[in-house]
Structures are given as C-alpha cells and as structure tokens.
Amino acid sequence: MSVERERELRQGSALYPVSFLLRYEFVDVSEQGQPLAGSHSACDRVFRSAQTYSGRFQAPRAIFYYGRGGAQNLTCLLRFEAKQGERVQLTFLGSGDEAICSSGWGERRLRGSSGEIRLFDKRQVATPSEVVGDRNVISESVRAEVVCVHRPWLIEPGGDDATPAQGRYLYVKIPGYEISSDSPICPTPNRIFLYEAHDTLHPREVCPDDTCSIELFSPGWKSPQTPLESTLQPHARSYVIDFLQHEQADYSVKWIEVMKKPAFDHDPDESLPLSSSLSLDCAYR
C-alpha cells in the first residue's frame, strides 16, 4: 500500500518561495484472528480452530486505539473457540512489567498425581498500591513457577495408556470453611474460590482458615463406574482454584490423585465361594 501527495503552489516565486513541513508515519493496523461479532471495539477478536490450529496474538499495534498521548484504558477481548474434543493452550512469552514480579513466567497448567499450591507475599518494603499494585507470587511443588494472583489454576488428574484419565480422580484439601448464610463472619477479605471444572457457574466460596479444612473428591468418586461416566465432558473430574488476595497471607492447597478399586467379577462356574478375606473395599475411601 502506498500514498502519494501532490501540492501545487501558484503564489510562490524564486524570490518568495513557499515552504512547508510534512510529517508522516507508518502505522501497523494488522490484527490476528477474526472480528468478534456484536462487539463495539475493533480490537476484540475471535480465534477459531477451523481457521488455524496454532498462531500468535499480542497487544494491538495500531496507534489509533491509544490516541495521541496514550489512552488511559484500553480493553481488548480475545476469544478462543475450540471444536468438540479440542483444548485451548495459551503460552505467554512475557509480561508488561517484569520489574514488579519476583519470578519469571511459567506454565499455569497443573497436571500430575499430586501437588501443592502455596500462596505468599514476598514484599519486603511497603509500596503504595497505586504505584505498582499487588506484588504476590503463587508457586507449586510440581513444576510451575509463576507470578501474581487473581488468576485461576486448573488441577486435573493425569492419565496414560495403562490407566486413562477416566479412571482417575482428585482428592483436594483446602484450609478454611465454605461461606454460607449461617457461617461465621470471615475475619479476612481474602477468598479461595473452588470450581468444578465442568461447571464453573456454581463456585464454592471459601474463607481461608488454618484451624479447619474442606475435603473434596472429584465428581463421580462416590458413584459406581458406568459406561456413561467414561464419556463425560472434558475436565469432569478436574477442579479450578482461584485465589483472591487483598491482604498479606500464606495459604496451602493440597491434592492427590486417587483411583477406584478394580472391579472384581465372580465367575459363576467357579466352585469356590468368595472369601470375606478377599474384600477389596478400602478403609480410607
């Protein structure tokens, strides 16, 4: 794309030339993805796997979004739509201001047989929140080392060829008690929200408290194994944990992967009766 500008000067002469200054700049208005239907902002985009299976996205480069002198607030909505059976994986290569964070970027996807999330504040000197905001760190003992709070964690059971994820569940232990109409007043503004990953519309709001704890099993743990259960939607046995921290505090959320006892089918042609000593019931179920 090119632009040509021409101006004819009829009033000038060799003795009285007319001079002027023309300023120009090149603007990048390219956008990734497709325009988001029904949106009033041009920087709202949608990414669908039907068009591409992988790609890059970044903050818009068009200066018209920011205005001369810079916009005070710019919000762009990026929606990622996957087809049935697919998952969306986002990899963040950097943050806007690494100076306020005490550790580097890492994956936020948690997957494994067990683990522990620790939430703590490494702030050494009181800093006005209007300057840099909260400087908090979340870390966990499996593999991730990431920064900042107020972002959800997905905890899911693992799976392999021998024991697929359909046969695995999670046991989660959270310090605190669930807030309800008859629960005591929570002494801290901090909150832990727990979601069943397949239904994030009904979270459990937990008041952090080291003197008590909430123990949960993945949905389906107490139900008998059925063929229908193996075809549940993705993350049917996963949890999403969201820390909302408003004051300095340390919390620990623990989980472990569990599996049901194997089915024991008795052969009707077998003459020996089942002995009570062969019971496979687990005392810690």
N, C-alpha and C positions, 0 to 999 in steps of 0.2 A: 504494500500500500504506500502511495506517495502523494504528497500535496505540493502544488505549485502556486505561488502567489506572485502576481504581477501588479505593479502600480505605475501609472503614467503621471509624470509631473510636468505640467504645462507652464506653471508660473516661475519655474526656476531658470537660471541662466548661468553662464560661466562666472559672472561677477557675483551673483547672489544665488548660490546653489542651495537646494533644499536637502537637508539631511534628516535622517530618521533612524531609529533603532528598532529592530525586530527581534523579539525573543521567542524561542520555541523550545519544546522539549518532547521527547518520545515517551509515550505512555503505553504501558502494558495492560491491556484490558482483557486478556485471555483468562478463561475460567475453566476449572476442571468440572467434570460431571455435567449434569443437565439442569436447566432451570427448575426450581421447585414450584409445582402447580399451586395456585392460590396464595402465593407469597407476595408481599408488597416490597420486598427487598431484592435487589438484583443479585446480591452476593449469596442468597440462600440457594443451595444446590442439592441435588439428589444423585447418589451413585447407585447404580443397579448392576447386578452381576450379569444381566442379559447383555449389557453393552461391553463390559470388560470384567475380568476376574481379578485384576490387580491394577494398581495405579498409585498416584501420588496426589496429595492435596496439601494446601498451605494457605496462609493468610492472603487475602486478595492484594494484588499489587497496584490496582488502578487507583490513582490519586484522587479520582472523583468521589470515591467512597469516604475519604477522610476530610476533604475540603481544604481550602487554603488555611494554613496554620495548624491543621490537625483536628480531627473530630474528638470530642470528649468521650463519646461512647459509640462503639461500632459493634453490632451483634450480627453474626452470620450463622445461619443454621445449615449444618451439613447432615443429611440423612443418608444412611447406608441401608439398602434394601437387599436382602438375600433371598434366594429361592428356597423352597421347602427342602430341608435336609442339608442346607448350607449354613455356615457360620461366618461371622464378620470378625476379622482380626485387624486391629489397628496397631501400628508401630510408630511411636513418637520418637523422632530423632533429636529433639531438643526443645527447651522451653524458652519463654520470652526473656526471663531474667534468672540465670543460674546463680547470680551472686547471693540471692536470699535463701537458697536451698543448701543444705549441708551434705547432700549426697547426690550422686548422678542419677540419670534416668535408668529405668529397668522395666521388665515386663510386669504387668499387673495381673496376669492370668495365673491363678493358683491351681495346680493340679498335682495330686500325689496321694500317698496313703495316709499321711498325717502331716501336721504342721502347726505353727503358732504364729499369730499376728501380734506384734507389740506396737502400741501407740505411745509415743513420748514426745516431749518438747525439749529441744536442745538449746533453747535460747539462753544465752549467758547474761546478756545485758538487756534490761527493759528497753524496748524500742517502740515508739508511738505507732499504733496500728495504722494510722493514716499515712505512714511513710512507706512501709513495706508489707503491711498486713501480717497475718499469722505465719510463723516460720516453724512448721511442725514436720515431723518425719514419721512415716509408717515403715516398718520393716517386718519381715517374717523369716522363719528359720529354714525354709525350704530352699529358695533360690533367689527370690526377688529382693531388690534393694531400691526402693522408690521414694518419692518425695511428696510432701504435702498431704493434707487430709481433705475431708469433704468430698471424697471420691469413692465409689463403691468397689468392693472386692468380690470376685466370683470364685467360690470354692466348690470344686466338683470332684467326685470320685474318679479314680483312674480307670484303666481298662486295657486289656491286651487280648491276644488271640486265645489264651487259655481261659481267662476269666473276663468276659466283656463287661463294659460299664453297667449293663442292665442288671447284673447280679451284685453290684456293689452299692453301698450306702454310706452315709456320713453320720457320725455322732459328733455333735457340736456342744461345747460348754462355754457359756458366756457369763461373765461376772455381772450380777445385778438382778433386777426383778422387772417383770413386764408392767408397764404403766397402764392402769385401768381406772375406772371410775371410783373404785373402792381401795386403790393402792395408796400408800402414804405419799406425802409430797416429796418429790425428788430434790435432794439437797444441792444438786449441781445442775447447771444448764447444759452440760454435756449429754449427749444421747448416742445410743447404739441402735441402729435400725436393722432388723433382720428380715429378709425377704426369702420366700420360697422362689427359686429362680424361674419356675414355670408360671408363677402367678405373682407379679410384682405389684399388684393393686392392693394387696392387703398385708402390709408390713406389721411386724411386732416392734413396738417402741419400748426400748429397754433403758431403765435408769441404771447407770453403772454403779455397782456397789460390791466391794470386795468381801463383804460379810455373807453374801448369798450368791447363788448362781442359777442359771437356767440351763437345763439339759434337754437337748432335742435330737431326734433321729430323723433322717430323711423321710419324706412321704413314701408310704408303701412298705416301710420296715415291719410294721405290725400286721400287715395284710398278707394272706397266703400268696405265693407266687402263681401267677396265671399267665397264659399266653398274651392276654390283653395288656398286662403290665409291661411286657417287654417291648410293646410298640408305643409307649407313651412319648409325648413330645420331648424334644431335647431339654436337658437340664431338669428333668423331672425329679432327680434326687440331689440337685445342687442347691446351694444357698448363696445369697448375695448379702454381704455385710457392709454397712455404711456407717462410718464414724463421723459424728458431728461434734467437733471440739470447739468450745467457747472459752475455756479456761485451762490452764496447765494441769495435766493429769497423766497417769500411766495406767493403761489397761492391757489385758491379755485375753485373747480369744483362742481357744484350743479346739482342735478337731482331730478325729481319727477315722480312717476308713474301715468299715465293717462289712462282713458278708454273712448271708444267712447260711444255716446248716444245710448240707446237701439233702436232697430228697432220697428217702430210703424206701424203695418199692419191694414189698414182700412177694416172693414167687409162690403162687398158690400150690404148685406141685411140690414145694419143699415140705418134707415131713416134719422138720424140726420147727417148733414154735419159736417165735421171737422171745428172747430172754429180756427181762427187765433191765439187765446189766448193759444191754446194747442201746439204751436210750441215748439219743443224740441231742437232747434238749440242753441248752447252755444255761447255766445258773445265772449268767450275767446278761442275759438278753433283756 
